[in-house]
Amino acid sequence: MAGKLWGVGLGPGDPDLMTLRAHRLVSGARVLAYPALAGAQSFARSIAAAAIAPDAREIVMDVPMTTAREPAQAAYDSGAVDIAAALEEGEDVVCLCEGDPFFYGSFMYLFARLSDRFEVEVVPGVTSIAACAARAGRPLVARNERLTVLPGPLPRAELKRRIEGAEAVAIMKVGRHMAKIRDVIDALGLTDRAVYVERASLPDEMICPLSEAPEKAPYFSMILLTKGADPWL
Ligand SMILES: C[S@@+](CC[C@H](N)C(=O)[O-])C[C@H]1O[C@@H](n2cnc3c(N)ncnc32)[C@H](O)[C@@H]1O
């Protein structure tokens, strides 16, 4: 009988924010899979490290950091082949996913490649948005307010237009787009409504008003913006 593929959300970084189910699955896994960006250590693996059995087999998908989609898709193609081989041998495979697997998570590429042939189950995780709001002490949305989630790589004009039309905003994937995002928020006169959160829940976490944020932001950073009067008052 073929094994089962698990897409396991591990939360935003602090291993203590893994769910009990995620911890149980990772601890019992004989085969693990995870992406590693551009040859760097896998963030997902680092979250789960203490729970991984020393003799577990690890399938690493080396995903290049390019704007072109094809090289990353090739990495998922070849990862899916290795995972399928393990599943066909009857092994369950636990795929490690930072945050939640289906919220901007790369697990969806494996899901698309394998879920028609194998049993796949997704275990939800604490998303980075929830973690950033919690660590910043900023409720995200109240009553009938709408939350708009925007990726930082959006073109400047689109970013501006979408922030203008939004109520509460979370801007993800800040990284090298920091200067552009800051300019847009400044031009809209909203800098004093924005908070910057870097590596939420990790020991080197940083949280500050956007006006005091560093010029260079790492990939694991986010900007939260509330436009209306504080809706929770
Ligand atoms: C590809 S998305 C993955 C999101 C993830 N699946 C989730 O559920 O949060 C990566 C983006 O999530 C955000 N992110 C993830 N972890 C974070 C953290 N600990 N602190 C701040 N932002 C984080 C950053 O904006 C980063 O660029």
The ligand as an SDF file (V2000), in Angstrom:
LIG
                    3D

 27 29  0  0  0  0  0  0  0  0999 V2000
    6.2350   32.4850    1.1230 C   0  0  0  0  0  0  0  0  0  0  0  0
    5.4610   33.3680    2.4120 S   0  0  0  0  0  0  0  0  0  0  0  0
    5.0530   32.0490    3.4960 C   0  0  0  0  0  0  0  0  0  0  0  0
    3.9410   32.3730    4.4510 C   0  0  0  0  0  0  0  0  0  0  0  0
    3.6440   31.2430    5.4130 C   0  0  0  0  0  0  0  0  0  0  0  0
    3.2080   30.0450    4.7160 N   0  0  0  0  0  0  0  0  0  0  0  0
    2.6160   31.6370    6.4580 C   0  0  0  0  0  0  0  0  0  0  0  0
    1.6360   30.9050    6.6700 O   0  0  0  0  0  0  0  0  0  0  0  0
    2.8080   32.6640    7.0900 O   0  0  0  0  0  0  0  0  0  0  0  0
    6.8330   34.1040    3.2050 C   0  0  0  0  0  0  0  0  0  0  0  0
    6.4900   35.4370    3.8320 C   0  0  0  0  0  0  0  0  0  0  0  0
    5.8210   35.2220    5.0570 O   0  0  0  0  0  0  0  0  0  0  0  0
    6.1720   36.2390    5.9800 C   0  0  0  0  0  0  0  0  0  0  0  0
    6.7500   35.6100    7.1730 N   0  0  0  0  0  0  0  0  0  0  0  0
    6.8980   34.2990    7.3860 C   0  0  0  0  0  0  0  0  0  0  0  0
    7.3830   34.0630    8.6190 N   0  0  0  0  0  0  0  0  0  0  0  0
    7.5560   35.2760    9.2000 C   0  0  0  0  0  0  0  0  0  0  0  0
    8.0130   35.6980   10.4760 C   0  0  0  0  0  0  0  0  0  0  0  0
    8.3890   34.8140   11.4070 N   0  0  0  0  0  0  0  0  0  0  0  0
    8.0420   37.0320   10.7300 N   0  0  0  0  0  0  0  0  0  0  0  0
    7.6390   37.9230    9.7960 C   0  0  0  0  0  0  0  0  0  0  0  0
    7.2040   37.5750    8.5760 N   0  0  0  0  0  0  0  0  0  0  0  0
    7.1540   36.2740    8.2870 C   0  0  0  0  0  0  0  0  0  0  0  0
    7.1720   37.1610    5.3040 C   0  0  0  0  0  0  0  0  0  0  0  0
    6.4750   38.2790    4.7920 O   0  0  0  0  0  0  0  0  0  0  0  0
    7.7120   36.2730    4.2120 C   0  0  0  0  0  0  0  0  0  0  0  0
    8.1850   37.0300    3.1410 O   0  0  0  0  0  0  0  0  0  0  0  0
  1  2  1  0
  2  3  1  0
  2 10  1  0
  3  4  1  0
  4  5  1  0
  5  6  1  0
  5  7  1  0
  7  8  2  0
  7  9  1  0
 10 11  1  0
 11 12  1  0
 11 26  1  0
 12 13  1  0
 13 14  1  0
 13 24  1  0
 14 15  1  0
 14 23  1  0
 15 16  2  0
 16 17  1  0
 17 18  1  0
 17 23  2  0
 18 19  1  0
 18 20  2  0
 20 21  1  0
 21 22  2  0
 22 23  1  0
 24 25  1  0
 24 26  1  0
 26 27  1  0
M  CHG  2   2   1   9  -1
M  END
$$$$
